[in-house]
Amino acid sequence: MITASLNEYRQSPRKVRLLADMVRGKDVNKALVILGFATKRGAAPMAKLIESAVANATHNFSLDADKLFVKEIQVRAF
């Protein structure tokens, strides 16, 4: 399992969870397109987070980026 995390992001989890629900279970490329057209403030940081997870997968585990998808994404309040 490839992970990436976004810490210290100051926005309501309720609002960010709307974006997480839109990309959960989608292909990585499709998720990035969806976030590119989203008009929410949290779309850019979430896209950057997904790109970071893809970079981790390709660099550390030599996986093909075209075959990856968003299996699980969580938004937690601290």
C-alpha positions, 0 to 999 in steps of 0.5 A, spaced: 500 500 500 502 506 497 501 512 502 501 520 502 499 524 507 497 532 508 498 535 515 497 542 517 492 543 512 487 548 515 480 547 512 474 544 514 474 537 514 467 537 512 469 541 505 475 537 504 471 530 505 466 532 499 472 532 494 475 526 497 468 522 496 469 525 488 475 521 487 475 515 492 475 509 487 477 512 481 483 511 476 489 516 478 488 520 472 481 521 472 481 523 479 486 528 477 482 531 472 476 531 476 480 535 481 482 540 476 475 542 474 473 542 481 472 549 484 473 548 491 479 551 495 481 544 497 482 541 490 489 543 489 492 541 495 488 534 494 491 533 487 498 535 489 497 529 495 495 524 489 501 526 485 505 525 491 502 518 492 503 516 485 511 519 485 512 515 491 509 509 488 513 509 481 520 511 485 520 507 491 516 501 488 517 501 480 509 501 479 506 503 473 502 510 474 497 508 469 495 502 473 494 506 479 487 508 482 485 511 489 483 505 493 482 509 500 482 516 502 481 519 509 480 526 511 481 526 519 480 532 524 485 534 529 
